[in-house]
Structures are given as C-alpha cells and as structure tokens.
Amino acid sequence: MDKLKIGIVGCGAIGSSLAKVIVKEFSKEAKLGGLYDLDKKKTKDLSKKLSGSSLAMDNLKQLINKSELVVEAASAKVSWDIAKYALASGKDIMIMSVGGVANRLKQLTALAKKNGGRVYIPSGALCGIDAVKAASVGKIKKVTLTTTKHPLSFKGVKFVEDKRIKLSGIKKDTLLFSGTAREAVKFFPQNINVAAVLGLAGVGVNNTYVRIIASPKATKNIHEVRVEAEAGNISTRTENILHPDNPKTSFLAVLSAIATLKQILQPVKIGT
C-alpha cells in the first residue's frame, strides 16, 4: 500500500509537532508531502530539521498538489480558505483552527461530497466530545462551556483591547465574555477553538453558551462542559498543560491531532 502523503500548512507549535511525529512514528503508513507557512524561515528551518531534501513549498497550491491529506495548523483567519481550496482539489483535510469554519459546516459538507474529500476535526483540548456527539443523536436541552485561563493568555486579543481591559491589573477571577459559541470564536479566535468543536459536535454554535474567565491563579487552560440531555447530564473538566512552544496552545490539542491522524492511518477506530 502506498504511503499517505500529508502536507502541513502552518509550522508553529502544532504543525511542527505533527510533522515530527509523522516522520518518526508514522513513517510506515505516511510521509510528509510538504510544509508551508507564510513565514518562509519557519518553513525552511522545520524542513531542514526533518529531512535532507527540502520539504518547504513556495505556496499553498504547490503544497496541496503534493498532498493527499492537508493539515491546517495556521490560524482561524485562513482555515476556511485552506479547507475550501483543499477540498476543491479533491484532497482530504484536517482542520485545527476550527473557529474559522464554525459557521461553514454545510459548505464543508457540500464541498467534500462534491469532490470526494473528507474533513477531520479533532476534539482538541476538550474531553467529552464523544459523549456530546452521542447525546446529540437524541435531544440536547442545553450546552454550557466555561473556559478559564491566565489573563496574559488573552494578550493581543482585540475584544479585550476594545473593552480597555488591563490584563496585568486583574487580581481576581474576572468574566471577560459570556455569549454564544459563534460570538466567542469571533472575538477570541486564538483562544477558544474548543467552543467551535463543542458547537459542531452538539447543538450548533448558535445554541452553545460560553463563558470566558481570566484568572490570575490559573496555571492551566481549564475547560468545563455541562450538558443537559435526554440521555442524561454530562459534566467534564479538562485541565490542560500549556504547550512548551506556545502558551496559547494546550498540549492536549496537539496530542488530539496526532490521535486523529493515527485513526486515519490505522484500520481500527475506537470511540464515537
């Protein structure tokens, strides 16, 4: 069987971690088709670390042409454009910046069906997605996500700057936002991908309620989910260790991507 050719868009913490795992652990089933990042230095540096021959691609089109599965690990600003281009080219895609496609599920589905592609969205830094998916087959009454992070995790977020919130001045737990998952991913595109995943798995981003709390005591990214459903009530709490290369990314999000890739490559799938 031919090895699956995987191309990675985005050479940050998630993209780099995935690339290394593909080369070191999945070499029998897959190989890197290429790497691409707007920051050419990042692309070239990662390529040199992983291979004697250059994996660095000059543009997105070149990367997609050399891949069968495209992994988007760039940003919510471009994830929809990358997904659209990959699917239109008949390729499969794994989307990490889920906030960028949270409102595009019908379009993603239509594109994938039309061109024979598949879309993979990992659970990310959130546990319990399997139970939410199962519960959604029946009736779900209410879904609430409460995310707690250290104030400095929200540095550079326009929503916070527009509200003139001084992050360094936060001395106690402070509610930064409450609203729908659709609003949350719009205002916190780098911090709350889990809200998009939860919404897509359950009752949709318009009907998933989100609270975001800045806590000076927080040393981990904490996500608490409460689901009231016909099948029963579900409560989960995930305390995420920060990724050593990027404090805005939870380490579990990277491992979730690796686990999803493992399921793609292996014949047995465990879990909903």
N, C-alpha and C positions, 0 to 999 in steps of 0.2 A: 504494500500500500504506500502511495506517495505521502510524503510529509506535508502537513498543513502549513501553508505559507502565511505567516502572520506579520502584518505591518502595524507599527505603533505611531500614533500621532500624539506628540507631547512627550518630551523627555525630562519631565520633572520627577518628583518622588515616586508617583505611581507608575508612570511609563518606564522609568529606569528599573524599578524593582521587577516589573513584569518581564522586561527584556532579559534581565539576568536569569530569571527562573526558566524562561523558555530555552535559553542556551544551555543552562546547567542541568535542569531536571527533566525537561520535556523534549530533549534532543532526538529521541527515538520516534516521537509522534509528530513533532513540529519543527519548524525552523523560522528564523526571522527573515521576512521578505524585505524589510527596510525600516528606517526610522526617519521621522520628520518632525521638526519643531521650527517655529518662526525664528527662534534663537539658533542660528546656524552653529554657533560654538557648542551649545549643548548637544546638538545632534552629532557633530564630529567627535566630541570628547567621548560620548557614550559609545559611538561606533568603534572607536579605537580600543576601548576597554573590552569590548565583546568579540571583536573579530579582526583578523589580519586584513581581510578585504573590507572595503568601505560599504557600510550599510546606510550611510547618510544619503537621503534623497533630496533633490533640489526643490521639489514642490509636491503638493498633495496629490496631484494627478499621477505623477510618477510612482508614488508610494502605493496608491490604490491599484494601479495596473500590475504591480509586482506582488500583490497580496490576494489571498482568498478570504481571510478574516482580518478586518481592520479594527484595531483597538483605539478608541477615542479616549485620550487621557490629557486633553488640552485645557478647555475651560467651557463653562456654560454659554459663553458668548458665541462660541463657534461649533458646539456639539451638534446642533441641528443641521448646519450646513455640511459638516463632515458626514453625518449619518445619511443625509439626503443624497450626497454625491456618491458615497459608497454603495448604497442600495440601488441607485440608478445605474450603477456599473455592474450590477449583479453580484455584489460581494456581501458577505455577512459582516455584521458589526457588533462590537461590544461597546456599550456607552457607559462611561464613568461619570461624566458631568451631566447627571440626569436632569438637573434643574433646567437645562437648556431645551429639553424635549418634553417637559412635563405636560405641556398643552398640545402635544403633537401626536398623541397615541394613535388616533385614527389615520393620520397621514403616514406615520411609520408603518402601520399595519398594511395600508393600501400599497405603499411602495414596495414593501417586502413581498407581498403576494404577487404583484405585477411582475417583479424582476427575479423571483425565485430566491430571495435572500432571507436571512434570519437575523433577528435583533435580540441581543443578550443584554439584560440589565441586571448586574449583580446586586445583592442585598446591601452591599456597602457596610457602613459602620453601625448597622442596626440588626438586632436579633428579633426573631418572631415573625419575619415576613412570610415564612411558610404557613404559620397559623392564620395570618391575616388573609392570605390567598385562599386557604381552605374555607374560612368563615365567610368570605365574600361569595362563595357558591350558594350559600344560604342568604340570610338577611343580616346586615350590619346596621345597628342603630346609630352608633357614634364612634368616632376615632379621634383621639387626642394625643398629640406628641408634645412633650416638654423637653426642650434641649437646654442644657446648662454648660456654659464654657467660661473660661477665664476672660475677663474684659479685653485683654490685649489680643485675643483671638479675633476680635472684631475691628482691629486696626485697619484703616483704609476703606471700610465699608461706607459707601455714600449715604445710605439711610441714616447711619449713626452720625455722620458728619453734618447732614442736613438738619438733624434734630439738635445739633450742638451739644451732644453728649460727650463729656470729658471722661474718657475711659480710665485714665490714670487716677481720676478722682473718685471712682466707685469703691466704696468701703464696705458695702453690704450687698446681698443679693438684690439685683435690680432687673425688673422686667423691661426688656428692650422692645419687645414686639409681641403682639397677640393678633391672630387673624387666621386666614385660610392658608393652606399649603401653597396655593397658587401665588398668593401675595408674598409668602415667606421666601420662596425661591427667586422671586423677582427682586426683593430688597436685599437678600443675603445669598447671592449666587455662589459664593465660595464656602459658605458655612453650613448650608442646610440641604444638601443633596438628599439626605435621608428623608426629608419631608416629601420630596418628589417620588421617591421609591415607595414610601408608605402609601401615598395617594394613589399611585398607579396600581399597587397591589390590592387596594381595598375599595374605598367608595369614591375615589377620584380626588383630584387636588382641590376642587371647589368645596368639598364636603369633609375635608380633613382639617381639624383645628390644630393650630400650632402656637406654642408659647416659647419664646426665646429669653433665657435668663443669663445675665452676666454676673458671675460670682467670683470675687477675689480669692475665695478659698478653693476654687476648683483647680485641681491639678490634672484632671482628665476631662475629656469631652463626654458628657453624660446625656444619654437619650432615654427617656421614659415614655412608654407607649401604653395607652389604656384603650381597650376596645370593648364595646358593649354589643354583643351579637346574639342572634337567635341560637347559635350553637353553645353559647356561654360567654363569660367575661374573660378577657385576656389582658394580662399585665406583664410588661417586660421592662427591664432596666439594663442598659448596656453602658458600662464604664470603660471608655476607650483610652488606651495608651496612645499618646501622640506619636506620629511618625518621626523618627530621629532626623530626617532630612527636610521635613516641612511640618511645623507645628499646627498648621491649619488643616492637615490631613490626619485622620485616625489610622493607626497601623492596621486595624481590622479591615478597613476599606481596601487596602492593598491585598490582604490575605483573601478577602472575598472575591476579588478579581482573579486571583490565582486559582481559587477553588472553582470558580465558574469555568475558567479555561480548562481545568482538569476534567470537569464534567463533559465539556465539548469533545475532548480528546479521547476519553475512555468510554467503553460501551455500557457501563453500569452507572445509573444515576440514582442517588439516594436523597430522599427528601422531596417535599412538594414543589 
